Each structure stands twice: as C-alpha cells, then as structure tokens.
Amino acid sequence: MKGRIVILDHLAGRPAAALMVDGKLEDLLIDPPEDVVAPGAIYRAVVDRQVKGQGGVFLKLPNGKGFLKQAKGLAPGQALLVQASGFSEPGKAVPVTPKFLFKSRYAIVTPGAPGLNISRSIRDDDERDRLLEIAHEAMGEADDSLGLILRSAAESVEEEAILEDIAAMYELAVGVMSETTGEPELLLDAPDAHTLAWRDWSDPDPDEVVSHDGAFEELGVLDAIDALDGPTALSGGGSIHVEPTRALVAVDVNTGADTSPAAGLKANIAAARDLPRQLRLRGLGGQITIDFAPMPKKDRRQLEQVLKAAFRYDAVDTTHAGWTPLGNFELQRKRERLPLSESLKT
C-alpha cells in the first residue's frame, strides 16, 4: 500500500481517522468520550476561586472545572472566555487559556494577537508576497484586535479558497468572542477526528481518502493499533518499548542481537527518529523518560541533534530537558491528546 492515505472510520462508536504512509501508521486520531473536554473547545467560564500556591484560578465550566494559570486581577463570579488547551489528568481540572486560535485548513485567526503572518515553512519570497496580499485583502477592514496566520498548507492554493477559509474563521471568531456575559456555557465544541484530519493532514495533500465503515480493518489500521501493545522493531534490529505509568512515560531502547561497538548508537538513533510517531499514536504526553541503549558519552551530542530534528516537525509541543545523572534523557510533552487506552474505552 504505497502513498499517503487518510482513512476515516469509527472506533469505540466515535469518529476516528488514521494516516498511513506507504503502509505504515503515521498518525491516529480518535474522538474522546462525551464526558471528556477536548483541546480547542471554547467556553464562557466563571471564576470560582484563587489557588495562590499554584499561581492560578479554578473556573466553573458547564461540565466541570477548569484551571487557568497566571491569572491576575480576576474576581470570583467574573465571567470570561477561555479555550481548552489540553486534556486533563484523571481527577484534575481542565487546563484552559485566554489565548484563542480559530484554526482551519489554510488560516488561523488569533483574537488578541493582531498582525498578519505567513508560515515560516513557506520560503519562496514570491509566494510569501502573494499570500501577504491575500491576507491584507481579507483582513483589511477587520477588527484591529484580530490577527491572522496563513498556514503552510496555503502554499500554491488558489486565492478564492484561501479567502473563503479566512472569512469562515473570521466570522466564527467574531461571533464567539462576543459571548462575554452569562452563565458557564460551551460556545464552540472541539473539532472531531474527521475534521482534524481534513485540517491538519492536508500538507501535503493525501494521495487517497478512504471513508467508509470497516476501512480500518480492511487497510490494516486495527492490526497496527494492536501492535502498539508490545515493543516496536527498529531498523537495524533493535527495539523500542513505550510504557505509560501514572507519573511518567518510560521509553526503553534495546539493541537486539547486534553486539557490535556501534550497536547502541545505531539503535538509539533509530529510536529517536521514530519516537515522535510512537508518542503520537499512543496519545502520550507529560514527562517522558528515555532509557537509551548503552553508548559512549561522546555520542550524546549526536543523538541529541537527531532527537531534536525528529521532534521539530511534530505537531505536539515537546521540550527537551536533557540528560539525568543516571544517564536517561527527559522530555516534557504537552498533553494535547488522550492516551490511546482511554480513547478506546466504550
């Protein structure tokens, strides 16, 4: 199965999407259960109480509690608009932010962050100038408090399609941001898995989109999901084990049957290149601790460079904390996805 294929189906009775590249599962999106708040949802919330020790406030949401960091000047009972910024850990409030993103396939409208910006991944000067002209045309008479980002997927796209995308996001942003008074309410639901696939897997455009019930089974997605329960074989004969715990995600890299002096570095480089995909598919975030295969300390810098390059184009923000005294490497990853084990619950 060659090429880039987007597969739309359902898992656990909810919309799900898979991205297969040359027969390999590259990404997986599954709608969370109905009682779970997903990132991107926008609420009118009401301030509940300050939490001085944590430097934020708890907010009343229509279906639970939210937590807003670094909140100053807010009084109990005050209404404000917030956007869910990640999934909450079990028993904790939903993390929210007062910074909004109205994101579509080509455009992102940014209330409170004025300015017109073009994705840095678009490097052709003529194309950047063309897109900037389109942005000025679309936002010429817009509210000064609204900004615009044209995404990399807008490159070489016809002007009319981009303008339609911007107009839709602009109207949505203006409508939602006017709902500033009242009781806690969900103003905009988070996009479902099929919408996210259309929005975020369009650069480059897929070679094929398959959309019917049973497509996951027919095209090997279910088998690829089942394979995530155990270790994953790496190129060169090594393997990588990814095991989530309550406190952190443990990653173990093994060299396999290779006993050559370079076996450790080879297995570690292969694991570093595949790690973003492994974490995406499992929906894992938070603290990531990697126990790399034994290798000389002089090779650490080379491995760090490979690791940073691998995460550079990953959609989820990941911070490289560095090496621990025990020789492990730590990452801090935003909880933008629900763990696969929870997504599959019926």
N, C-alpha and C positions, 0 to 999 in steps of 0.2 A: 504494500500500500504506500505508494510514493506521493509526495507533495504535502501541502499544508491543508488539512481538512478540519473544519469546525463541525462538531456533531452535537445536535440539540435533542435532548430526550428528557426523561424524568427519573429521579431516584428517590426512594422513600416517599413517593407520591408528590414530590415537589420538582419544579423546573431544575434542570442540570445541563451543563454544557462542558464539552471536552474538546481540547485542541490536540490533534495528532499531527506530528511532523515525521514523515517517512516511516509511518507505522509505530512511532514511539509517542507515548502520552507525555505531552509537554505541560499541560495546564488542565485544571479541573475546577469547575465552579458548581456549587450546589446551594440552592436556597436554604436558609436556616429554618428551623421550626417556627411556627407562627408566633410563639411567645418570646422569641429572641430578637432583640433590636440589632439590625444590620447597619454597618457603616454607610453613611450617605443620607440616612433618614433625617429630616429636619422637623424640629419640634418648637412649639411655643411652650416654654417651661416656666416654672415659678420657683423663685429662690426659697429654699427651705431653711438651711442653717449653715453657718460658717464652720469650717473644720480647720482651726488655726494650726494644729500640728502638721497638717498635710498641705497647707497653703492653698486651700480652695473652698468651694461650697458644694453642698448637696442641693440638687434641684428636684422638684417634683415633675415627673413626666406622666402622661396619661396612663402608662402601663408599668410604672415603677419609679426608680430613682436614677438620676444622672449625677455625674461628678464633673465639675468644671475647675480646672487648675488655674492658679494665679489670678483669682477673681478678686478684684478690689472695688470698693465703692458700691457694692450690691447690698440691698437691704432685704430682709425676709418679706416675702409676699410680692416682691417685684417680678414682673413678667419680662422675659427676654427670649430671643430666638437663638437656638443652638443646633448644631449638626452633629450627629453621632460620628465619632472619629475612629472607632474600633469596636471589637467585640469585648464584652466584659468577662472577667474571670468568674467562675461559679461563686455565687453569693456576694458579688460586688456590684457597685453601681456602674452604669454605662458611661464610658468616657465620652465627653462631648467637647465641642469647641465653638467659639463665637465667630470663627473664620469659615466662610462658606465657599463651596465650589459647586457650581451648576455645570456639570460636565456632560458633554455629548461626544459624538464621534470625531468631530473636527474642532470644536470650540469649547472653551471653559470660560464662563462668566464669573467674575470674582467680586461680589459686593464688598465694599470697604477696602478694596485694594485697586485703586484706579490705575490706568495705564494700559497701553496696547503692547503685547509681547508676542513674539514668534518663537516656537520651539527651537532650542539651541541645536537640536539634531538636524535641522534644516540648514545646510551650509552654503547652498548656492545663493549668491548675492541677488541675482535677478529674481529668483523665486521668493526670497525674503521680501524684496521690494514689492512684488506683486501681491503677496499676502498682506503686507502692511497697508497697501492701498485698499484692499478689500476690508480690512479691519476698520480703517478710517471711514469708509463709506457706510459700514454697518453701524458704527458707534458714534457717528458724527454728532448727532443730536441727543445722545443718550445721557442719562443721569451721570453727573460727574463722579459719583461715588462708586460707579460700576467699572470694573476693569475687564479686560479680555485677553485670553491666551489662545493662540491658534496652535493646535497640536501637530505633531509630526505627520499624522495621517492626512492632514490637509495639503501636503505637498503634491503639486500637479493635479489637484482636484479642480473641477470646473467651478467658476466663481458663483454660479447660481446655487449649487449645492452647499457651498460654504455659507453663503448669505442666509439660506433657509435654516441652516443649523444654528447660526448665531442668533437669528430672530427668535427661534423657538426657545433657546436658553435665556435670552434677554427677557422675553415675556414671562417665562416661568419665574425668573429671579425677581422681577418687579412685583409679580403677584404674591409670591410667598413672603417677600421681605416687608410687605405692607401689613401683614397679620401680626401686629405687635401687641395687641391688648386682648385679654381674656384669660380663661382657664387653660390649664395644660392641654395641648392638642397636638396630634400628629398632622403636620401641614404637608409633608411630602414624603411618601414612602421610599425606601431604598430601592434601587433598580434590581430586578430579578436576574437570575443567572443568564437567561437568554439575551436580555438587554445588555448586560455587561459583556457578553461575548461579542455582540454586534458592535459595541462601543470600543472595546479595548483590544480586540484581536483583528483589527482591520488594517494593521500596519506591519507587514504587507498584507494585502488582501488575500484571503484564502483561495486555494485552487478549487475548493468544493465546499458546499454547505449541505449537510445531510440532516434532515429534520423529520423524523417520524418515530413513533413508539417502537422500541426494540432495537433502535440503531446502536445503542451502547453494546448490546450483546453481539450484534452482527459484526461490528467493526473492532471488537477486541477491547473495548474500554473496561468492561466489567472484569475481564481477566487481568488487565493492568492494575486495576484498583485492588483486586485480591492479592496481587504480588507485593503490594506495599506493606503487607503484614510481616514480611520477613526481610532478610538482608538483600541488598541490590548488588548484582555483579558489576564490577567496573572494568573498563578496557584495560587490558594488561594482566587480568587475573585476580585483582584484589576485590574487596567488597566493602560496602558501607552499611552500617546499621544505624537507624534513626529511631530512638526510643523516647517518647514523651513521658515525663513524670510530673507530679504536681508542682514541683519547684522550678524545673528547668527541662530543656530538651537535651538529651545526651546523644552525641554522634560518635560512633566508634569506627575507625578505619583499619582494615586488616590487609596485609599484603598477599594472603593466599599462599600458593605453593612456591612463589618466587622467593628465592633466598639470596639473590644477588645483592651486592653492596648498594645498588641504586633502587632496590625494590621499594623501600619506604617512601622515598621522594616520588617515585612514579605513581604509587598508589595514592599518595596524598594529593598530588596534582589532579589526578583523575577524579578524586572525591570532591576537591574544591570546585572543579568545573561543574559537577553535577549537583552540588549541594543546594543551590537556589531552586532547582526543579524539585528536588526531594522535599524541601520545606513547603513549597507552593502546593504540591499535590496533597500533602498531609494537612495543610492549613495551619502550620505551626508557627508560633511567634514567641515573644518573651525572651528569656535568657537561653542562649544556645551555647553549650559547652562541647567542644570538639576534641576528642582524644585521637590525634593523628598517629599514624604508624611511626615507629621509631626511625629517626633520621638524624644526621649531624646538625648541630645548631647553626652551622654556616649556611644551611639551605633554607632557613626560616624566612629570610627576606624574599627569596624567590617564590616561596609558597604564598606569602602574604600578597605579593603582587598578583599572582594567579587568582587568589581568593577575592581580592578587590575587583579585579576585572570581571569575574563571574557575576558578582552582585551589582555591577554598575548599571546594567540594563534591566534588573529585576524590578517588578512593579512595587514591591513592598519595601519600605524604608528599613535599612539594616545598618547598624552602627558596629564598627569593628573595634572592640575593646582591647584586644591584644592578648599576649601570652600570660599565663598564670605561672606562679613559682613551680608548679608541678609539671609544667610543660604542655598544658592544654591551651587551646585558643578559644576565646569567648566572643560571642556576637550578641547584640541586643536588637531584636527584630519586632517591629510594630505588629500588634495583634489585629491585623486587618481581615483575617479570615477565621472562620470557625474550624476547630480541629475536625478532621475527617470523621473520626469516631463519633462526634456529636452530630455532624451533618447527616450521617446515615441513620440516625435514630428515627424510628417511625412514631 
